Amino acid sequence: MTKIELCIERLLQGTFELKALNLLFVFQVNCPGCFIYGFPLVNQLYWRYRDSGLNVLGLATAFEDFDYNTAENTQLLLTEKKTVGATRKALGENYSQSIDFPIAVDCLITAAKLESPENMKFLCEAIVGFDNLKRTQQEHLCQNIKACLQRTHQASATFSLNQLPGTPTFLLVDQNLQLLEGWFGHTNEATVIDLLERYTGALTA
């Protein structure tokens, strides 16, 4: 089972703590899809399961457009419902829905820190089949990853270390950050609820 690396720079709303079952919603404020397919669903899940053992948490991140995807713009979204960039073009100046669940900000990190021995070990070993490669192949792969990181001036630690595919990303984890389920982008609401029912049902069984 994969363990998620979670790095938080600051808390913006609510109490951000892990419980037995957690749904981590990873988003960018400059991501219209996060507002169309993410926030409405996650807000609904927060209210539906808040007494059934599911802990819903939001993590604002950035893998592009670092001038838009900032902690300050996320705070403006939460306090004044202000949108930015592509989200503003798609949805207007203000976001009409409330955001009720806890929100924290992913930790910004430089490439130099991202390629620390501990992080490189985590990144390489997270690759499927890495342990089955010959040592020379492993070293070559790690060198390629390091070279890629060196071309990156800025990154978000949680997003980068877990090699997430984009936003919105949804990660279902336990209190030890072991990944139970994960999916990316738009997923049918009924499918998500069916999946969550299996896990919340196990908690109350």
Long-range contacts (C-beta under 8 A, 24 or more apart in sequence): 1-178, 1-179, 1-180, 2-126, 2-178, 2-179, 3-176, 3-177, 3-178, 3-179, 4-158, 4-162, 4-171, 4-173, 4-177, 4-178, 4-179, 5-122, 5-157, 5-158, 5-161, 5-162, 5-177, 6-59, 6-158, 6-177, 7-106, 7-107, 7-109, 7-157, 7-158, 7-161, 8-59, 8-104, 8-105, 8-106, 8-107, 8-158, 9-71, 9-104, 9-105, 9-106, 9-107, 9-108, 10-71, 10-104, 10-105, 11-102, 11-103, 11-104, 11-105, 12-60, 12-71, 12-74, 12-75, 12-78, 12-103, 12-104, 12-105, 13-78, 13-99, 13-101, 13-102, 13-103, 14-101, 14-102, 14-103, 15-102, 16-57, 16-102, 16-103, 16-104, 17-55, 18-55, 18-173, 18-175, 18-177, 19-53, 19-55, 19-175, 20-53, 20-55, 20-174, 20-175, 20-203, 21-53, 21-54, 21-55, 21-172, 21-174, 21-180, 21-199, 21-200, 21-203, 22-54, 22-55, 22-56, 22-57, 22-172, 22-173, 22-174, 22-175, 23-54, 23-55, 23-56, 23-57, 23-170, 23-171, 23-172, 23-196, 24-57, 24-58, 24-59, 24-170, 24-171, 24-172, 24-173, 25-56, 25-57, 25-58, 25-59, 25-101, 25-168, 25-169, 25-170, 26-59, 26-61, 26-106, 26-158, 26-159, 26-164, 26-167, 26-168, 26-169, 26-170, 26-171, 27-58, 27-59, 27-60, 27-61, 27-167, 27-168, 28-60, 28-61, 28-62, 28-63, 28-64, 28-65, 28-68, 28-69, 28-167, 29-60, 29-68, 29-69, 29-70, 29-73, 29-74, 29-77, 29-83, 29-84, 29-85, 29-87, 30-64, 30-65, 30-68, 30-69, 30-73, 30-84, 30-85, 30-86, 30-87, 31-69, 31-86, 31-87, 31-167, 31-168, 32-86, 32-87, 32-89, 32-90, 32-91, 33-167, 33-168, 33-185, 33-186, 34-87, 34-167, 34-168, 35-83, 35-87, 35-90, 35-91, 35-95, 36-90, 36-91, 37-168, 37-185, 37-186, 37-187, 38-167, 38-168, 39-95, 39-97, 39-99, 40-97, 41-189, 41-192, 42-101, 42-170, 43-97, 43-98, 43-99, 43-100, 43-101, 44-189, 45-192, 45-193, 45-196, 46-100, 46-101, 47-100, 48-193, 49-196, 49-200, 52-200, 52-203, 52-204, 53-200, 53-203, 53-204, 54-196, 54-199, 54-200, 56-101, 56-102, 57-101, 57-102, 57-103, 57-104, 58-99, 58-101, 58-102, 58-103, 58-104, 59-103, 59-104, 59-105, 59-106, 59-158, 60-103, 60-104, 60-105, 60-106, 61-105, 61-106, 61-156, 61-158, 61-159, 61-164, 61-167, 62-106, 62-108, 62-156, 62-159, 63-155, 63-156, 63-159, 63-160, 63-164, 63-166, 63-167, 66-154, 71-105, 74-103, 74-105, 78-103, 106-156, 106-157, 106-158, 106-159, 107-156, 107-157, 107-158, 108-154, 108-155, 108-156, 108-157, 109-154, 109-155, 109-156, 109-157, 109-160, 110-153, 110-154, 110-155, 111-149, 111-150, 111-151, 111-152, 111-153, 111-154, 111-155, 114-149, 114-152, 114-155, 114-157, 114-160, 114-161, 115-146, 115-149, 115-150, 119-161, 120-145, 120-146, 122-161, 123-161, 123-163, 126-162, 126-163, 172-196, 172-199
